[in-house]
Structure formats: C-alpha cells, structure tokens
Amino acid sequence: MNNYVPYGDLKGGRLMLAAFVLALANFMVVLDMTIANVSVPHITGSLAVSSSQGTWVITSYAVAEAICVPLTGWLAGRFGGVRVFIFSLIGFTVFSIFCGLSTSLEMLVFCRIGQGLFGGPIMPLSQMLLMRIFPPEKQSQAMGMWAMTTVVGPILGPILGGAISDNLSWHWIFFINIPVGIGCAIAAMRLLKPAETATTKLKIDMGGLLLLVLWIGALQLMLDLGHEQDWLNSPFIVVLALTALVGLIIFTIWELTERHPVVNIHIFRYRSFTISVLALAFGFGAFFGSIVLIPQWVQINLGYTATWAGYLTATMGFGSLLMSPIVAKLATKYDPRALASFGLGMLGCVTLMRAFWTTEADFFALALPQILQGFAVPFFFIPLSSMALSAVLPQEMASAAGLMNFLRTMAGAIGASLAVTIWDDHAKLSRSEMVGTLHVDDVQATLMQKGISSEGALGYISSLVDKEALTLSANHVFLILAAVFIFAALIIWLCPKPKIGASGSEHVH
C-alpha cells in the first residue's frame, strides 16, 4: 500500500514544475563546470596571462566544490535542505556576476572559488529533494530526468562556451547564469518550502574542516604553480608539498578519531567501495585532464575558434546520452566489474588514438576519438558508482556518496593541473631538442630565396617549431593518460564479485 502524502500541494503540474526547477539548477552547475574549458584561450588573452595559468579558472572551481561537497549533509541537517539549496543558488548567482565583472586573473580565480563553494551543495541537494518530493513509484523516473541534465550539460557547455566567447565575450559565459539562478531561487521559494527537511543542532568537526582546506589548498597550489617555480628547486613549492603531505596525514588521523567527522574515512573498510572509488578517481582524473587539454591544443595549434573547439568537445556527449540508459540496464544483468573494465579499457584505447595526432589532423580525425569516448564514459561511470554505493550500509550511503563525489572532483582538478603542467613542461623540452637538431641558417636561407624577409623567415621557423613541440607534448600526455586508464581498468578486478541483481547492500569488507 502506498502511504505517500504529497508535500503541500506538490502534485500534478506543480510537482512537475518543482522537478524541472531542481533539474535546471543541477544543469546550470554542470554546465558551468564545462563551459569555461573552451573559453580558457579567450580568458588568458584578455587578462594577459599564460595558458597554464588559465587552467586555474577550472581547477579553483573544482577544488572549492570538492571542499564544500562533504559539508552538504551537515548544512542540510543544521539549516534545512530547502534553505541551503535556495541560499546556494543565490550565492552561486552573485559570484557568477562577479566572475563576469572580473578584470584580473586573481579576481576571477577568487570569484570562481566562491562559485565552487556555493555550487557544491546544489548537485547533491537537488538529487535529495527530487527523491523527497516524488512518490516511491516515480522516484526512478525523476532520477532519470535528473541524470539526463548531468549528461546534456557537457554537450551544451563547450558549444555555448565557444559560441559566446567568439561572438560576444568570455564574460557572458558567467552572466548567462544570472536569469537561471534567480528564476530557480524564486521558484524554489514558492514551490519547495513544504518539503523542507527537519533541522537539529549538529556539531561540526571544525578541526577536520580546517585541515581539509589546508592540505587540499596546498596540494592544488603546488600543482598549479609547480611548473612556473621549477618544482622542488623552489623552497616555496617544497613547503607546499610538505604542508599537503603532513596535512593529509594529520587529517586522516584526526578523522579516524573524531566522533562527528567531516569525511567518514571508516567507509574505506569496505574493499569494494575502496577499489571502486580508486578506479573512479584515476579514470575521472585522466578523463578530465584530456577534456581540458584538447580544446586548448586545437585552438593554439590548429587555429580552431572557440566555437569549433566547442563542437569538437561536444561530440563526446551524444554517445553518453545514448548509452547511459542502456548501461544502467546492463548493470543489473552483468558483472559491473566487466562493464567498468570494458569502459576504462575503451577510454585507454581512444586516448591512445589521440597520441598519434598531428598538426595536419582534420576535424573527423579529431572527432572520432571524442565520439568513441562518449560511448565509453557511461560504461565506467555508472557501474563504478553503483558498485561503490551498494557496498556500504544504508545509513552510510549519504557519507559514501559525499566521499565519492569529493574524491572524484579532487581527482578531476588534479588531473587537469597535471595534464596542462606536463604538456607545458614537455613542450619546452621538445622545442629545445628540435632547435638543437634543426639547421636554422639553412632553412632561413631557403625561405629567403623564396622572397621571405630574414625576420619573417625566423618568425615562420619559430612558429612551426612551437606548433610541432606542442603537438609532440600533447601526444606524450595522451600516452600517460592512456596508461592511467588501463591501470584503472585492471585494478577494478581487485573488487569482490558483486551479487548481480541482488537488492540491498553487499557489505563486503
């Protein structure tokens, strides 16, 4: 017997409108994660900073979001899920305005951190509130609609980012959040108040929170600044590395002994959860590193506009959109380890294809790996997520989901930083090697015979060497990322075999 009672008058059209508002809010946040990727060259050019510094726009948001996600449960329990959701929407919108008004990289990065802090709770809270307002028999359909927004976001994000940056200015990639954020906040106030969650005075692990911010901040600063400061040859980078390492150790010990931890580390006692999350982190880190690198490379090296870089990046999304519901069904019939291993192995092969890209590559040669990657992503993402969450006790599921999202987001930020850093460093090495073997005087003389001036010939040679060095370096990065995917595909088999089609938790230690 269904004893579900609607919250207030949340039924019929009002229920569907509430569901649309929650899905739209989630879509806005997912879109914001990807829309900036293709706009980095525009941003760096406008603010007169290097392309490697431009990635701070992406990583700063990701790190801030990673810090805030574990706090979502505490915030909802302390102040109410609907209140926190509305407040997060308002804060996200305000910082979107400030991002668009930024006149320096420092200001933009600061505002992106603000966006990440307020954007972090929106995704898990929209998911939780959807489950809350729908009757049990409709919850799976509601979650299906919610999940579609996370898939469509990466498709539209690069296209919108490219089109807006080319035709208006990069500032508008943030301004477009204003009407959506305000509309969702007003609608949530009107529709969702009856579905407010109970509040209680919960203690917060302030020591653990401060330690979390300390070691994550130090780690990200080390990764972002390392290649500019010559890594461990810089005392500042050494201090950051030691701070991150010591902070992580103290944080781990602290959380293991804390009664109300920010991050419930005890969940790692489940082998299936630990291995699944580890494979997910490696896979997502390599995945995010590639989708940040590719738009920059095609714009800098191949002369693509941001719009066309967006089209190229977006081709990945169609396969994901098509395969997501199919993989969700397959996961109930087949060993999820096999599905995840297949997906990660396919991503490794696709990334290996990119390692043979040249400066002569046409759009189809660039798009084919993207399309194949889109088909592969659901195969690793959906089974690994379900394996991780099904391995824990029901009362631990919220903490497990928070921890999984935290590690996934952190892995993405670290993957993006490392990919761009290795790309930049290896490009310098490749350039010096090419210059050492190139007979510049002979080439210059040949070009001058064809009517090109001395300065023009040198400029042409320098441009050619730069392009080839960046391409060789990108190929090197893709080889490394392919190896990471294959490693993740192999370690998944360390998980115990899950019970196919079984309901409830596995509780495998």
N, C-alpha and C positions, 0 to 999 in steps of 0.2 A: 504493500500500500504506500502511495506517495503522500507523505505528510508535509511536503514543501509548501511554505506560505510566502508569497511574494513580499518583497520589502516595499512598504508603502503601496503605491500604485504602479510599481515597476512590472508591468506586463504589457503584452501586445506591442504597440508602436513605441511606447516609452522605453520598454525593455530593449528593443532593437536599437533605438537611438542611443541608449546608455552603452550598449555593446559597441556601437560604431565609434562613440567618443573614446572609449578605452582603447580600441584597436588603433584609432587615429593618433592618439597620444603616443602609443608604442611605436607606430610607424614614423612619427616625427623624430623620435630619439634614434631609431635605427637608421633613418635617412641621414641624420646629422653625422653619424659615425663614418659614412662612406662618401658623402657629398664633397668633403674637403680634400679627398685623395687626389682627384684630378685637378684641383684648383691650386695645389701647392706651388707650381711654377709661377702662376699669376701672383700669388701672395708674396713669394720670395722676391720677384721682380719689383713689385710695388713697394715693398718695405726695404729693399736693397740689402738682402741677406742671402747666404748660400742655400743651395737646395737641401743640404744635410740639416741645416738649422730649421728649414721649413717643416721638416717632419715633426718638430716639437709641437706644431699645431695639432697633429694627430695623436702623438703619444701623451701629451699633457692631459688631454681629454680622457684618454683610456685609463691612465693611472688614477686620476681623480675619481672616475667612475668605479674603478676596482676597489678603492679605499672605502667608498660610500656604500657599495652593494651589501657587504656583511652587516651594516648597521640598519638595513631596511626593516628587519624583523623587530629590532628594539624600538625604532622610531614609530612603527605602526602600533606596537603594543603600548607605548607610552603616550602617544598623542592621538591615535586613531588612524586607520588606513586611509580613509577618505580625506581627512585633513592633510595628512602628509602628502598624498597624491596631488591635491589641489595646490598646496604650498610649493611642491616640487615643480609643477607646471609653471607657476608664476615666476619662481626663481630662474628656471631654465629660459623662459621668455625674456626676462630682464637681462640676463647675461648674453643672450643672443643679440639683443640690441647693442650692448657694449662691445661685443665681438665685431659687429658691423661698423662701429664707430672707431675702432682701434686705428691708431696712426703709427704704431711701432710693434715690433715682434714681441717685446716684453709685455706690452699691454694686452696684445692678442692672446698670448700664452696664459696670462693671468685670468683673462675672461673665459678662456677655454677650460681652465681648471674649475672655475665657478660653474660653467655649463655641466661639466662632468659630475660635480658634487650634487647638483640638483637633478641631473638626468639619471643618475644611478638608480634611485628608488622607483622611477617611473615604470621601467620594464617589469620587475617582479610584482609591483603593486597592481598594475593593470591586469596581469595574469591572475593574481589573487582575487581581485574584485570581480572579474569575469566569472570565476568559479563560484563566487559568493552570490551573485545576483541571478544566476541561471539555475533552474531545477536540475536535479541529478541526471535525468534522462537527456538533457540538452547540453550538458557541460562539454562533452566531447566535440560537438559541433561548434560550440563557442570557442573552444581552444583551437579548433581547426582554422577558424577565421582569424584568431589572434596570431597563429603561427604563420599564416599567409602574409601578414604585414612584415614579419621578420625576413621573409623571402623576397617580397616585392621591393623592400627598401634598398637592398644592394643593387637591384636592377635600375631603379629610377635615380638613385643617388648620383652615380657617375654621369648619367645623361644630363640631369638637371644641373649638376655642378659645372660640367663643361659648357653647356649652353648659356648659363647665367654668367659665368666668368668671361666668355668670349663676347657676348652681346650686351651685357650691362657692366658689371664689375664684380670682383670676388666678394665685396661687402654684402651683396644681395643673397649669397648662399646662407647667410645668417638672418637677414631681415625677413626671409620668407617664413621663418618660424613664428613671427610675431602674430599674424592673424590666427594661425593654427593653435598656438599656445593659449592665446586669450579666449578663443572660441571653446576649446576643450575645458579650460578652467571654469568658465561661466556655466557651461552645460553640466559639468561635474557637480558644481554647487547646487544646481537646480534638481538634478536627477538622482545623484548618488547619496545624498545626506541620510535617507532612511537605511542605507546599507552600511552605515558607519560601524566600525568594529569596537568592541569593548576596550577600555583603557585601564591600565593599572600602573602604579608607581614601580617601574622596573629599575634595578640597579644597572649601571653601565660600567664596564671594565675600562676606566679612563686610562690606566697604566698601559693596558694592552693596545688601546686605540692610539696612544701617543707613540708607542714602539712600532706599531704598524705603519703609521705615517712616516716615522723616522727612517726605517730600513727600506721601504718602498721608494720614498723620495730620493734617498742616497743612491739607490741602485739605478733609478731612471736618470738621474743627473750624471752618474758615471757613464752610462751607455750613450747619452746624448752628447756629452762634452768630451768623451774619451779620445776620439779621433782628432779633435782640434787641439787637445792638450798633450798629444803624444803619449797617451795611455799611462802606463806605470812609470814612465820617466818624469811625470808631473807629480809633485808632492800632493797637490790638491786631489788628483784622481786616486792616489794611494789612500788618502784619508777617507774619501767617499767609499772606496772598495772595502776598507776595514770597517767603516761605520755600517755599511749594508750587511756585511758578514756577521759582525758581532751583534748588531741589532736583530738579525734573523734568529740567531742562537738564543739570545735573551728572550725574544718574543715567543719562541717555541716553548721554552721552559716555563715562562710566565703563563701562557695559555693552558698548558697542561695541568697547572696547579690552581688556576683561577676557577671559582665557583660559577661565575657568570661570564664566560669568555666571549670576546668579540668574534673570534673564529674557533669553532669547536674542532680542535685538532684530533680529538678522540675518535672521530669518524674514520680516520685513516686506519683504524684497526681492521676494517673490512678490506680484504685483499682485492676483491672485485671492484670496489669503489676506488681504491688507490691506483690500481693499474689502469682502469678506465679513464680516470681523470688525468693521469700522467700521459696516456696516449692522446687524449683530447687536447691537452696543453701543448704537447710537441706538434701535433697536427695543425692546430689553430695558429700557433706561433709561426710555423712555416707558411701556412696559407695567407695570413695577414701580411707577412713580410713580402710575399710575392705580389699581392694586390696593391701594396703601397709603392713598390719599386716599378712595376710595369708602366703605369701612367706617366711617371717622371721620365723614364727612359725613352718612351716613344715621343714625348714632347720635346725633350732636349736633343735627342739624337736623330729622330726621323722627321722632325718638323711637323708633327701632328698638332692640331689645335686641341684645346681642352675639350671641345665638343666631340671631336673624333676619338680622343683618348677615352672619353666617357662612353661612347658607343662600343668601343673595343672592350672595355672593362665590363660593361653591362651584358655582353653576350653570354657571360657566365651564368647570369640569373635565370635565364629561360629553362635551362636544364634542371636547375634546382627546383624551380616552380613545378615542373612536370614530374620530377622523380620523388619529391617529398611525400605525397600521399601513398605512392607505390611502395616506397621503402618502409613507411610506417606499417603497412600491411604485412610486408615480408618479414619484418622484425618479430611478428607474432608466430610465424611458422618455421623460421630457420634460425640457426645458431647466430646470434648477433655478433659473436666474435668473428665469424667468417665474413659477414656483411661489412663490418668495420675494417677488417684486414683488407678486403677487396677494395673498399673505397680509398683507404690510405695508400695501398699499392698503386691504384689507378692515378691518384694525385702525384705519386712519385714519378710514374711514367710520363705523365703530362708535363711535369716540371722539367724532366729530363729532355723532353722535346724542345723546351724553351732554351736549354743550354746550347742549342745549335742555331739560334737566331743570328742573323747577320744584319748589317746596315741596309742590305738590299731586300729584306723581307717585305712582302706585300701584306695587305690587310687580312687576306684569307689565311696566310701562314701564321699571322699573329693571333687571329680569332679562333682558329681550330683548337689549340690547347685550352683556350678560355671556355669554349663550348663544352669540350670533354670534361673540363674541371667542374662545370656546373652540374653535370650528371653524377660526378663522383662525390661531391660535397655531402649530400644527404646520406650516402652510404656510410660515411664515418661519423657524421654529427649525430644523427638520430639514434643509431644503436648504442653508441658510447654513452650518450646522455641517459637513455633508458636503463642501461646496464649499471651505471653509477648510482642512480636513484633507487633502483629496485634492490640494491644490495644492502640498504640501511633499514633500520626500524622505522615504522610510520611516524613516530614522534620526532625522529631525527631528520625527516625528509626536508623540512624547511632549512635547517642548518646545512644539510648536504647540498641543497640547490644553491644556497648562498655561497658556499665554499667553492663549488664547481664553477659558478659564474665568475667569482673573484679570480680564480686561477686561470680561467680561460681569457678573461680580459687582460690580466697581467701578462700572460704569455703572448697575446696579440701585440701589446705595447713593446715588450722586449724583442719580439720577432721583427717588428718594423724598425726599431732602432738598430738592431744588429745587422739587418739586411742592408740598410742605407749606409751604415758605417763601413761594412766590408766592401760594399760597392765603391764608395768614395776612396777608401784606402788602396784597394787593389787597382783602381783606375790610375792612381798616381804611379804605382809600381809598373803597371803595363805601359804607361806613357814613357817613363824613363827608359824601359827596356827597348821600346820601339825607336825612340830617339837615338839610342846607342847603336842600333843596327842600321839606321836609315842614313843614306848618303845625302844629306840635306843640300849640299852645294851642287851636286849633280842634278838633283830633282829641280832645284831652283833655276839652274841654268837652262834646263829643258823647257820649263814653263815660261821663262823669259824669252826664249826663242819663238814661242807661240804668241808673243805680244803682251804678256802679262808683266806688270811692273815688278821691281825687286821686292817692294813691301807687300804687294798683292800676292806674289808667289809664296812668300813666307807665311802670310796670313792663311792662304789656302792649305799649305802643308800642315800648319798648326791645327787648323780646324779638322782636317782629315785624321790626324793623329789622335786628337781629342775624342772624335766620334768612335774610332776603332778601339781606343783604350776603354772608353765607357762600355762599349759592346762586349769586349772580352771580359771585363769585370762583371758585367751583368750575367754573362754565361757562367762565370765562376760561382757567383752567388746562387744561381739556379741549381748548379751541381750540388752544392752544400744543402740547399733546401730539399732536393730530391732524396738525398741520403737521410735527412731527418724524417721525411715521410715514410721511407722504407723501414727505418728503425721503429717508428711508432706502429707500423703495420705488424711488425714481428713481436713486440712486447705485449700486444693485446692477448696473445695466446698464453701468457702467464696467468690470466684470469681463470678461475674455476669455471667449468661448463655450467651456464645458467639453465634453469628449467624452462624449456620452451613452452610458451602458452600458459605457464603457471601464474596464478594471481597472487598478489601479496609480495612480501619481501623474501629475499633469499637468505639474508643474514649469514653470509659466508665470511668467516674470519681469515 
